[in-house]
Amino acid sequence: MRLNPIIDSLPTTIFEVMSGLARETGAVNLGQGFPDSPGPEDVRAKAAEAVMHASNQYPPMAGLPELRQAVAEHYGRFQGLDLDWASEVTITSGATEALMAATMALLQPGDEVVLFQPVYDAYLPMVRLAGAIPRPVRLQPPLWRITEAALEAAFSARTRMVIVNSPLNPTATLLSDEELSLLARFCVRFDAVAVCDEVWEHLVFDGRIHRPLMTYPGMRDRTIKIGSAGKIFSLTGWKVGFVCAAPPLSAAIAKAHQFLTFTTAPNLQIAVAYGLGKAAAYFEDMRAGFARSRDRMTEALAAEGFAVLPSQGTYFLSIDLPRSGVEADDQTFCMRAVKEAGVAAIPVSAFYAEDPVRTVVRLCFAKKDETLDAGVERLARARRLF
Ligand SMILES: Cc1ncc(COP(=O)(O)O)c(C=O)c1O
């Protein structure tokens, strides 16, 4: 049977593979990035109440006005953005749909797209399905920094788009002010649009501040900023995303969205609108809770002799295998860890399409203390296998 070769050649994602093995073997799952807490009770109660008492019919295609207003207000309050909710905010079914709508709406065959490896697994197939050509920039540990030389080599007159993920999954790093300025200069110089995957924007630690690329010189009208309520409220199954962009970009993305999902569950939209209106203290407490888990896991790993790469944001931290005394590549370590030591983790090489970094393993710390402790104890067991 003839199938689309881009889709047909896709492997099952490493997250599915690892979670599947974890289920089969009863392993502690530090692989896939989801918290094992139920999420904020008041936000969940709002969704339940909305199912019973609000409309359950198709909401407006671009999203419920109350949620679009809440998104604009939220980003005004936390990131100093001045967004017009009616012409610059669209609600999607998760950041994933927002990314697909953005690539569908903007790219044409032959366009080039600059993106950064390690790369979130959805980007490459999305770019290729649009007929566009990925131009990956390779980042490497321990700092994973973007340099001017790398951008000079990647950008060309055919560059239409750059896809930027900060805070970056899986490296748990934030782009610095210099890197953001550099990206802005290249986007302006090559007349490229920036698709900014900012799903981890609230998960930043140690007093760090997430700065949207949209606020840099020349970027206001050429940036598509994408957020995810699933990440903000630790409710990853909800799949409620937001796209913020200047009116012509928003209109184009809404046209793609109308034939992808058309709309998103209204009760979840109502609950997210409520959640985004919460006081700053809620978001600070949430961050502090995750930072505590990060520190607990970092200390336990260090005590077992693991070299931990610091985590500035996201739900993740990484271990460096050679510096932890493990003489194996990341895939081998992760496979033996899940099958023989009862703990699932993610090999960072899975985030590279070419020339992968094979020395780093990603761990999710968004877990209860007992899960973290059991996970580290099993990782120590895995380390002794090598
Ligand atoms: C960088 C990045 N982008 C997008 C997503 C998906 O977001 P959503 O669940 O809202 O589609 C994730 C989820 O892990 C992510 O890490």
The ligand as a Tripos MOL2 file, in Angstrom:
@<TRIPOS>MOLECULE
LIG
   16    16     1     0     0
SMALL
NO_CHARGES

@<TRIPOS>ATOM
      1 C1          9.0720   21.5860   23.7810 C.3       1 LIG1
      2 C2          7.6860   21.0590   23.7860 C.ar      1 LIG1
      3 N1          6.7910   21.5080   22.8920 N.ar      1 LIG1
      4 C3          5.5240   21.0600   22.8690 C.ar      1 LIG1
      5 C4          5.0910   20.1110   23.7720 C.ar      1 LIG1
      6 C5          3.6860   19.6080   23.6850 C.3       1 LIG1
      7 O1          2.7890   20.4580   24.3390 O.3       1 LIG1
      8 P1          1.2240   20.1060   24.3670 P.3       1 LIG1
      9 O2          1.0350   18.9320   25.2570 O.co2     1 LIG1
     10 O3          0.5490   21.3510   24.8650 O.co2     1 LIG1
     11 O4          0.8190   19.7950   22.9530 O.co2     1 LIG1
     12 C6          5.9880   19.6040   24.7080 C.ar      1 LIG1
     13 C7          5.5770   18.5460   25.6590 C.2       1 LIG1
     14 O5          6.3930   17.9160   26.2970 O.2       1 LIG1
     15 C8          7.3100   20.1040   24.7380 C.ar      1 LIG1
     16 O6          8.2090   19.6610   25.6290 O.3       1 LIG1
@<TRIPOS>BOND
     1     1     2 1
     2     2     3 ar
     3     2    15 ar
     4     3     4 ar
     5     4     5 ar
     6     5     6 1
     7     5    12 ar
     8     6     7 1
     9     7     8 1
    10     8     9 2
    11     8    10 1
    12     8    11 1
    13    12    13 1
    14    12    15 ar
    15    13    14 2
    16    15    16 1
@<TRIPOS>SUBSTRUCTURE
     1 LIG1         1 GROUP 0 **** ****
